[in-house]
Each structure stands twice: as structure tokens, then as C-alpha cells.
Amino acid sequence: MTDKDRCLLEHIAAHCEVIRRLVDRFGEDYEIFTSDEAYYRSVTLSVFQIGELAGKLSEDFRRETGAAIPWPQVRRMRNVIAHDYQEVDDSTLWETVLHDIPSLHDFCVKGIF
């Protein structure tokens, strides 16, 4: 892992932590997530940022860690948010928040240390 990759993982972990704090604040309720504009947009922006940062990880790192983290899907989520915002599947985004973001956070923290 390069120093740049390590730095990017730190930033990805920070966005994961923002999402965790939002879920702690607003709750694990899908209806609140989809109806509270501030909650929804804040989470979406953090997921977008994670995808943006993932694209800056070295190709070697993404290839070496691809079994643990599906980097192409992380980037795809970013692309949907950026280019097809009206096509974001809220339930998929919510499942990502509840299940994938905690795993990604754990992966990043282990990679940093």
C-alpha cells in the first residue's frame, strides 16, 4: 500500500464515520431516511465522496483488495449519484448504508494501522 492509498483510506473511513453519526442521530428507519431531506442528502454526499476517493486508490491496491471490497461497485454508486441522481435506488442506498459502509469502515481502519 502506498502512502497515498493510506491517506485515501483515512478519508474514506472519515466519510464512513460521518454516515454512522448520521444514522445514530436520525435512526435506522428507512422512512425517516427517505423523507428527511437533510438526512438523505448528507448520506448521499458522503457515499458520493467515498466513491470519488475510491477511484483515486492505486490500481494495484484495488486489485489486491478486490476480494474484500468491490471497488467497481463503490465507483458505480458514485457515478449513479453524480450522473443519474434521479435513478438512485433508495432501498439499495439504504442497504449500503446499513451493511456495506460499516464493513468498508472496518476495512479502512485495519488498512490504516
Phi and psi restraints in degrees (value plus and minus 20) as a CYANA .aco file:
   2 THR   PHI    -102.5   -62.5
   2 THR   PSI     144.9   184.9
   3 ASP   PHI     -80.7   -40.7
   3 ASP   PSI     -57.2   -17.2
   4 LYS   PHI     -83.4   -43.4
   4 LYS   PSI     -64.3   -24.3
   5 ASP   PHI     -79.7   -39.7
   5 ASP   PSI     -63.9   -23.9
   6 ARG   PHI     -80.4   -40.4
   6 ARG   PSI     -63.5   -23.5
   7 CYS   PHI     -83.6   -43.6
   7 CYS   PSI     -62.4   -22.4
   8 LEU   PHI     -83.7   -43.7
   8 LEU   PSI     -59.5   -19.5
   9 LEU   PHI     -82.4   -42.4
   9 LEU   PSI     -57.5   -17.5
  10 GLU   PHI     -80.7   -40.7
  10 GLU   PSI     -63.1   -23.1
  11 HIS   PHI     -89.2   -49.2
  11 HIS   PSI     -59.7   -19.7
  12 ILE   PHI     -82.4   -42.4
  12 ILE   PSI     -65.2   -25.2
  13 ALA   PHI     -79.0   -39.0
  13 ALA   PSI     -59.4   -19.4
  14 ALA   PHI     -83.0   -43.0
  14 ALA   PSI     -60.5   -20.5
  15 HIS   PHI     -88.1   -48.1
  15 HIS   PSI     -56.0   -16.0
  16 CYS   PHI     -81.6   -41.6
  16 CYS   PSI     -60.0   -20.0
  17 GLU   PHI     -86.8   -46.8
  17 GLU   PSI     -57.4   -17.4
  18 VAL   PHI     -79.5   -39.5
  18 VAL   PSI     -66.4   -26.4
  19 ILE   PHI     -81.1   -41.1
  19 ILE   PSI     -63.7   -23.7
  20 ARG   PHI     -79.6   -39.6
  20 ARG   PSI     -63.6   -23.6
  21 ARG   PHI     -84.0   -44.0
  21 ARG   PSI     -57.1   -17.1
  22 LEU   PHI     -84.4   -44.4
  22 LEU   PSI     -63.9   -23.9
  23 VAL   PHI     -84.0   -44.0
  23 VAL   PSI     -60.7   -20.7
  24 ASP   PHI     -81.3   -41.3
  24 ASP   PSI     -60.2   -20.2
  25 ARG   PHI     -93.1   -53.1
  25 ARG   PSI     -66.8   -26.8
  26 PHE   PHI    -115.3   -75.3
  26 PHE   PSI     -41.2    -1.2
  27 GLY   PHI      81.3   121.3
  27 GLY   PSI     142.2   182.2
  28 GLU   PHI    -111.4   -71.4
  28 GLU   PSI      37.8    77.8
  29 ASP   PHI    -142.2  -102.2
  29 ASP   PSI      95.5   135.5
  30 TYR   PHI     -79.2   -39.2
  30 TYR   PSI     -59.3   -19.3
  31 GLU   PHI     -84.0   -44.0
  31 GLU   PSI     -60.9   -20.9
  32 ILE   PHI     -86.6   -46.6
  32 ILE   PSI     -63.0   -23.0
  33 PHE   PHI     -76.1   -36.1
  33 PHE   PSI     -66.6   -26.6
  34 THR   PHI    -100.7   -60.7
  34 THR   PSI     -38.7     1.3
  35 SER   PHI    -121.3   -81.3
  35 SER   PSI     -40.8    -0.8
  36 ASP   PHI    -113.8   -73.8
  36 ASP   PSI      87.1   127.1
  37 GLU   PHI     -79.6   -39.6
  37 GLU   PSI     -59.7   -19.7
  38 ALA   PHI     -85.1   -45.1
  38 ALA   PSI     -63.5   -23.5
  39 TYR   PHI     -81.8   -41.8
  39 TYR   PSI     -72.3   -32.3
  40 TYR   PHI     -80.2   -40.2
  40 TYR   PSI     -69.4   -29.4
  41 ARG   PHI     -87.9   -47.9
  41 ARG   PSI     -56.2   -16.2
  42 SER   PHI     -85.7   -45.7
  42 SER   PSI     -64.6   -24.6
  43 VAL   PHI     -83.7   -43.7
  43 VAL   PSI     -65.7   -25.7
  44 THR   PHI     -80.9   -40.9
  44 THR   PSI     -61.7   -21.7
  45 LEU   PHI     -83.4   -43.4
  45 LEU   PSI     -60.8   -20.8
  46 SER   PHI     -86.3   -46.3
  46 SER   PSI     -60.3   -20.3
  47 VAL   PHI     -83.9   -43.9
  47 VAL   PSI     -61.1   -21.1
  48 PHE   PHI     -78.0   -38.0
  48 PHE   PSI     -67.6   -27.6
  49 GLN   PHI     -82.8   -42.8
  49 GLN   PSI     -58.8   -18.8
  50 ILE   PHI     -80.1   -40.1
  50 ILE   PSI     -66.0   -26.0
  51 GLY   PHI     -83.2   -43.2
  51 GLY   PSI     -58.2   -18.2
  52 GLU   PHI     -84.1   -44.1
  52 GLU   PSI     -66.1   -26.1
  53 LEU   PHI     -86.1   -46.1
  53 LEU   PSI     -58.2   -18.2
  54 ALA   PHI     -79.3   -39.3
  54 ALA   PSI     -54.7   -14.7
  55 GLY   PHI     -88.6   -48.6
  55 GLY   PSI     -36.9     3.1
  56 LYS   PHI    -113.7   -73.7
  56 LYS   PSI     -29.3    10.7
  57 LEU   PHI     -83.6   -43.6
  57 LEU   PSI     128.6   168.6
  58 SER   PHI     -83.4   -43.4
  58 SER   PSI     127.8   167.8
  59 GLU   PHI     -77.5   -37.5
  59 GLU   PSI     -61.5   -21.5
  60 ASP   PHI     -79.0   -39.0
  60 ASP   PSI     -65.6   -25.6
  61 PHE   PHI     -83.4   -43.4
  61 PHE   PSI     -65.7   -25.7
  62 ARG   PHI     -82.4   -42.4
  62 ARG   PSI     -59.4   -19.4
  63 ARG   PHI     -86.4   -46.4
  63 ARG   PSI     -65.0   -25.0
  64 GLU   PHI     -86.4   -46.4
  64 GLU   PSI     -48.9    -8.9
  65 THR   PHI    -129.8   -89.8
  65 THR   PSI     -13.3    26.7
  66 GLY   PHI     -81.3   -41.3
  66 GLY   PSI     -45.0    -5.0
  67 ALA   PHI     -90.8   -50.8
  67 ALA   PSI     -48.6    -8.6
  68 ALA   PHI    -108.5   -68.5
  68 ALA   PSI     -58.2   -18.2
  69 ILE   PHI    -150.1  -110.1
  69 ILE   PSI     105.9   145.9
  70 PRO   PHI    -101.0   -61.0
  70 PRO   PSI      58.0    98.0
  71 TRP   PHI     -74.3   -34.3
  71 TRP   PSI     -60.0   -20.0
  72 PRO   PHI     -80.7   -40.7
  72 PRO   PSI     -55.6   -15.6
  73 GLN   PHI     -91.9   -51.9
  73 GLN   PSI     -53.1   -13.1
  74 VAL   PHI     -82.0   -42.0
  74 VAL   PSI     -65.0   -25.0
  75 ARG   PHI     -86.3   -46.3
  75 ARG   PSI     -59.3   -19.3
  76 ARG   PHI     -81.5   -41.5
  76 ARG   PSI     -60.2   -20.2
  77 MET   PHI     -80.8   -40.8
  77 MET   PSI     -62.4   -22.4
  78 ARG   PHI     -80.0   -40.0
  78 ARG   PSI     -64.1   -24.1
  79 ASN   PHI     -85.2   -45.2
  79 ASN   PSI     -58.8   -18.8
  80 VAL   PHI     -83.8   -43.8
  80 VAL   PSI     -65.0   -25.0
  81 ILE   PHI     -82.3   -42.3
  81 ILE   PSI     -62.1   -22.1
  82 ALA   PHI     -93.6   -53.6
  82 ALA   PSI     -59.8   -19.8
  83 HIS   PHI    -131.5   -91.5
  83 HIS   PSI     -44.9    -4.9
  84 ASP   PHI    -150.0  -110.0
  84 ASP   PSI      29.0    69.0
  85 TYR   PHI     -72.1   -32.1
  85 TYR   PSI     -57.3   -17.3
  86 GLN   PHI     -88.4   -48.4
  86 GLN   PSI     -34.8     5.2
  87 GLU   PHI    -117.1   -77.1
  87 GLU   PSI     -16.3    23.7
  88 VAL   PHI     -82.9   -42.9
  88 VAL   PSI     106.2   146.2
  89 ASP   PHI    -105.1   -65.1
  89 ASP   PSI      88.5   128.5
  90 ASP   PHI     -78.2   -38.2
  90 ASP   PSI     -59.0   -19.0
  91 SER   PHI     -89.2   -49.2
  91 SER   PSI     -55.9   -15.9
  92 THR   PHI     -87.1   -47.1
  92 THR   PSI     -62.8   -22.8
  93 LEU   PHI     -81.0   -41.0
  93 LEU   PSI     -62.7   -22.7
  94 TRP   PHI     -84.6   -44.6
  94 TRP   PSI     -63.6   -23.6
  95 GLU   PHI     -82.1   -42.1
  95 GLU   PSI     -57.8   -17.8
  96 THR   PHI     -80.6   -40.6
  96 THR   PSI     -65.0   -25.0
  97 VAL   PHI     -81.6   -41.6
  97 VAL   PSI     -65.6   -25.6
  98 LEU   PHI     -97.0   -57.0
  98 LEU   PSI     -53.8   -13.8
  99 HIS   PHI    -133.1   -93.1
  99 HIS   PSI     -63.4   -23.4
 100 ASP   PHI    -104.8   -64.8
 100 ASP   PSI     -57.4   -17.4
 101 ILE   PHI     -82.9   -42.9
 101 ILE   PSI     -65.4   -25.4
 102 PRO   PHI     -79.9   -39.9
 102 PRO   PSI     -59.4   -19.4
 103 SER   PHI     -86.3   -46.3
 103 SER   PSI     -61.7   -21.7
 104 LEU   PHI     -82.7   -42.7
 104 LEU   PSI     -61.7   -21.7
 105 HIS   PHI     -79.5   -39.5
 105 HIS   PSI     -68.7   -28.7
 106 ASP   PHI     -79.7   -39.7
 106 ASP   PSI     -63.4   -23.4
 107 PHE   PHI     -79.3   -39.3
 107 PHE   PSI     -66.8   -26.8
 108 CYS   PHI     -84.7   -44.7
 108 CYS   PSI     -63.7   -23.7
 109 VAL   PHI     -83.2   -43.2
 109 VAL   PSI     -61.2   -21.2
 110 LYS   PHI     -84.5   -44.5
 110 LYS   PSI     -55.8   -15.8
 111 GLY   PHI     -92.4   -52.4
 111 GLY   PSI     -48.3    -8.3
 112 ILE   PHI     -93.0   -53.0
 112 ILE   PSI     -58.3   -18.3
